[in-house]
Amino acid sequence: MKKSMHFTLFVILFIGTSHAYSFESKMDFETYIRACIYKPDASYMGQCNEMGVDYEKIDTTLYSENNDSISFSTNVIKSRAVIFKQFHHGFIINCNACSAPTSVSDAFSAFTRFKKAFESSALHSAFTSTVVTRNNRNTSEPSVQNNGTSFSEDFKNFASGTIDFKDVFASLFDSGDQNIVLVKDSRGEPFALIEIKNGKYSLVADLTKTVKNSDGSTLFNANLSTSNTQPFVDIVYGGSLNIGTHCKIAFTRAENGQRLVSQVSCY
């Protein structure tokens, strides 16, 4: 009974807040929840927009005093001021102050070095966000300074010493189940794949031991403990992403059916 009451209250609040859905609509309520909010369907976007649901992509960047940066994108599903769902992805850590790693241990230690670089800027909530698309159309809205919402609070906490930096990064990745970090060197070449799980690092693949194909691609197999396909978080040592390498990952079930084998293509 308690669960039913909670669900009923949610539906009432949901409809009352958005002022969007009408049971006289051409779209039934189940389709509305599924196609507009739970798993957006592009073919329904026009109808969802008419019902007050908007889809935004926001790019956010945090700069340190050394001009290092953490940037990421956020997909937001909302109705007026009410956010139904948001997904953070495309994390890029650009470490201009870091020297290129010469070993995998250098890559692990980069997380510790970032703590000091971002303490000051995080304390001042120096996030810059830009709405780049709304309902799949480009926008020309100006960038705004903001506190980074929950990200800012996390950074403030670790800056004051109450939360370990590794835990903060783990929480960032967990927000979108993105716990695979791609480390690049100063040339933008892939160096290593690292998995963060429960605040601990493990080496997925040492890319210095792979061989590039004539077309510039790099293929290899790596064992991962995850069951979901996920995008990478990039760490770039020195310089910019202008000559960066992009990577994609595909998962296949191993012969014993117990583990997933991932194939990564960098190009």
C-alpha positions in Angstrom: 0.0 0.0 0.0 2.8 2.3 0.8 4.4 1.8 -2.6 1.1 2.5 -4.4 0.6 5.7 -2.5 4.1 6.8 -3.5 3.5 6.0 -7.1 0.2 7.8 -7.2 1.8 10.9 -5.6 4.6 10.8 -8.2 2.1 10.8 -11.1 0.1 13.6 -9.6 3.2 15.7 -9.0 4.5 14.9 -12.5 1.4 15.9 -14.3 0.7 18.9 -12.1 4.2 20.3 -12.4 4.7 19.9 -16.1 1.2 21.0 -17.1 2.0 19.1 -20.3 0.3 15.7 -20.5 -3.3 15.3 -21.2 -5.1 12.0 -21.3 -7.0 13.3 -24.3 -3.7 13.4 -26.2 -3.0 11.2 -29.2 -0.2 9.6 -27.2 -1.2 7.3 -24.3 0.4 7.9 -20.9 2.6 4.7 -21.1 4.0 5.8 -24.5 4.5 9.3 -23.1 6.7 8.1 -20.2 8.6 5.6 -22.4 9.1 7.7 -25.6 9.5 11.2 -24.1 11.3 10.5 -20.8 12.5 7.0 -20.0 14.0 6.2 -23.5 13.5 9.1 -25.8 12.4 8.3 -29.3 13.3 10.8 -32.0 10.2 10.0 -34.0 8.1 11.2 -31.1 10.1 14.4 -30.4 7.6 16.8 -32.0 4.8 15.4 -29.9 6.9 15.4 -26.8 7.8 19.0 -27.4 4.1 19.9 -27.8 3.5 18.3 -24.4 6.1 20.5 -22.8 9.2 18.2 -22.8 12.5 19.7 -24.0 15.8 18.0 -24.7 19.0 20.0 -24.1 22.7 19.2 -24.5 24.9 21.3 -22.3 28.7 21.5 -22.5 30.5 22.3 -19.2 34.2 23.1 -18.5 36.1 23.7 -15.3 39.6 25.4 -15.6 42.3 25.4 -13.0 44.8 28.1 -12.4 47.3 26.2 -14.5 44.8 26.2 -17.4 44.2 22.5 -17.0 40.5 21.6 -17.6 37.8 19.1 -17.0 35.1 19.2 -19.5 32.0 17.1 -20.0 28.6 17.1 -21.7 25.2 16.7 -20.2 22.0 15.6 -21.9 19.0 16.9 -20.0 15.3 16.0 -20.3 13.1 18.5 -18.7 9.7 20.2 -18.6 10.0 23.9 -17.8 12.1 24.0 -14.6 11.6 20.4 -13.7 14.5 18.1 -14.7 13.2 14.5 -15.3 16.5 13.0 -16.3 20.1 14.0 -17.0 23.1 12.0 -18.2 26.8 13.2 -18.0 29.2 11.9 -20.6 32.2 12.7 -22.7 34.5 13.5 -19.8 37.9 14.9 -21.0 40.7 15.8 -18.5 43.2 18.0 -20.3 46.4 18.2 -18.2 48.6 20.9 -19.8 50.7 21.0 -16.6 51.4 17.2 -16.7 54.3 15.7 -18.5 53.6 12.8 -20.8 53.4 9.5 -19.0 56.3 7.1 -19.5 54.8 4.2 -17.7 51.3 3.0 -16.6 52.2 4.0 -13.0 52.5 7.6 -14.2 49.0 7.4 -15.5 47.7 6.2 -12.1 49.5 9.1 -10.3 47.9 11.7 -12.5 44.7 11.5 -10.5 46.6 12.6 -7.4 48.3 15.5 -9.2 44.9 16.8 -10.4 43.7 17.3 -6.8 45.9 20.4 -6.2 45.4 21.7 -9.7 41.6 21.9 -9.3 41.2 22.8 -5.6 41.3 26.5 -6.1 39.1 26.7 -9.2 36.6 24.3 -7.7 36.3 26.3 -4.5 35.3 29.3 -6.6 32.8 27.3 -8.6 34.5 28.3 -11.9 32.3 26.2 -14.2 31.4 27.6 -17.6 28.3 26.0 -19.2 26.8 26.5 -22.7 23.5 25.1 -24.0 24.7 23.9 -27.4 21.5 22.2 -28.7 17.8 22.2 -27.7 15.5 19.7 -29.3 18.3 18.7 -31.7 18.7 22.3 -33.0 21.8 24.4 -32.4 21.4 27.3 -30.1 23.2 30.6 -29.9 22.9 31.2 -26.2 25.8 32.8 -24.4 28.0 30.8 -22.0 27.3 31.3 -18.3 29.3 30.9 -15.1 27.7 28.5 -12.7 28.4 26.4 -9.6 28.4 23.1 -11.5 25.5 21.9 -9.4 26.3 18.5 -7.8 29.8 18.5 -9.4 30.7 21.7 -7.7 29.6 20.4 -4.3 31.7 17.3 -4.9 34.8 19.3 -5.8 34.3 21.6 -2.8 34.1 18.6 -0.5 37.3 17.1 -1.7 39.0 20.5 -1.6 38.2 20.7 2.1 39.6 17.2 2.6 36.3 15.5 3.4 36.1 13.4 0.3 39.0 11.5 -1.4 39.7 12.7 -4.9 39.5 9.1 -6.3 36.0 8.8 -4.8 35.0 12.1 -6.5 36.1 10.8 -9.9 34.4 7.4 -9.2 31.1 9.3 -8.5 31.5 11.3 -11.7 31.9 8.1 -13.8 29.1 6.3 -11.9 26.7 9.1 -12.9 26.7 7.6 -16.3 28.3 4.2 -15.7 31.4 5.6 -17.3 34.4 4.2 -15.4 36.8 3.6 -18.3 39.6 6.2 -18.6 41.6 6.6 -21.8 45.0 8.1 -21.1 46.8 9.9 -24.0 50.3 11.3 -24.2 51.4 14.8 -25.2 50.9 13.9 -28.9 47.3 12.9 -28.3 48.2 9.2 -28.9 46.4 6.6 -26.8 48.6 5.3 -23.9 46.5 3.1 -21.6 43.0 2.1 -20.7 42.3 2.2 -16.9 39.1 1.1 -15.2 37.9 2.8 -12.0 35.8 0.5 -9.8 34.9 1.3 -6.2 37.5 4.0 -6.1 40.3 1.6 -7.2 42.3 1.6 -10.4 43.1 -1.4 -12.6 44.9 -1.6 -15.9 42.6 -2.7 -18.8 45.1 -2.4 -21.6 48.6 -1.0 -22.1 48.3 0.6 -25.5 52.0 1.1 -25.9 52.3 -2.6 -26.6 49.8 -2.6 -29.5 50.7 -2.2 -33.2 49.0 0.3 -35.4 47.5 -0.8 -38.7 48.3 0.8 -42.0 45.0 2.7 -41.9 46.0 4.2 -38.5 43.7 2.1 -36.4 44.7 0.1 -33.4 42.9 -3.1 -32.5 43.3 -5.2 -29.3 41.3 -7.3 -26.9 40.9 -6.6 -23.2 38.9 -8.2 -20.4 36.5 -6.0 -18.5 34.3 -6.6 -15.5 31.4 -4.5 -16.9 28.3 -5.7 -18.6 27.4 -2.4 -20.4 28.9 -0.6 -23.4 30.2 2.7 -22.2 32.1 5.7 -23.6 35.5 6.7 -22.5 36.8 9.4 -20.2 39.9 10.9 -21.7 43.0 12.1 -19.9 45.2 14.2 -22.2 48.8 15.0 -21.1 50.1 18.3 -22.5 48.7 20.3 -25.3 45.2 20.2 -26.7 42.9 17.7 -28.4 43.5 19.0 -31.9 45.4 15.9 -32.8 43.7 13.6 -30.4 42.8 10.0 -31.2 39.2 8.8 -30.9 38.4 5.3 -29.6 35.4 3.1 -29.7 34.7 -0.1 -27.7 32.6 -3.1 -28.6 31.7 -6.0 -26.3 31.3 -9.7 -27.2 30.6 -12.6 -24.9 33.5 -14.9 -24.2 33.3 -18.6 -25.1 32.5 -19.6 -21.5 29.7 -17.1 -21.4 30.9 -15.6 -18.1 33.1 -12.7 -19.2 32.8 -10.0 -21.7 35.7 -9.4 -24.1 36.0 -5.9 -25.4 37.5 -4.9 -28.7 38.7 -1.3 -28.9 39.3 0.6 -32.1 41.4 3.8 -31.9 41.6 6.1 -34.9 
